[in-house]
């Protein structure tokens, strides 16, 4: 069932989450990806199954693409034969400390959007999840940004006219976890008697220095990249100003020449020469927007980690008293 209503919720089956976690955790430190299968029901995208993409073994890029496409078609055919949902609704991928706002992700979204208007990407961070935080989110590109990207209207003027800021590139969709009644009954039967588990104890771990160190290093790298992008913008404006000054100087010289030719009764030269000064193409702000999104992600992760650490310290202080 396909609907044109806006996407409001992504509903994940429990087995889908377990498959994603298993695939991403087993492949560490390599980043992996896989296909999401399900149905589009009104404002909810129901993800009922998924399968992993195998690691590439081809040497050439074209062979790699052909092998990947062939593998997807074979998997879809096999799933259809056993009456499993085989409608593609997006893909999932692992990430390292929230690093996923890249040009490759945007291009993949645009390719999916040609045939699947409500496609989503499930991003899972194994390293953050190992610290007691379930780092799973569903993201998609906003339709207005996709239209501008297809038309390659990504200059400062185009984005300003469309009222698109760096926060308007990606959209996070709320996730709802759905399990069948039989699965919930089985989970209740298998639940241990003790209330505390190893996962509960891991959440009280006060060692956050390595995580904070990696986040700060990544944050500094993003700041350096943002400075380089700002330097590109500054260089562009300097070149535009230099060209305008050269055009003014050339125009004044041409007017003086025409005055002399007019006095001599000669034919006047054109004062507008389109081949003399070609307009400098305006820079795209897409890289700047992606870096700003990544900076925001790192800052949010640092804020959450520091807040959790302070809460743990207050808890242990209370216990010691």
Beta strands, then each sheet from edge to edge (+ up, - down):
strand 1: 9-13
strand 2: 33-41
strand 3: 44-52
strand 4: 88-94
strand 5: 120-124
strand 6: 136-141
strand 7: 170-178
sheet 1: 1+ 3+ 2- 4+ 5+ 6- 7+ 1+
end
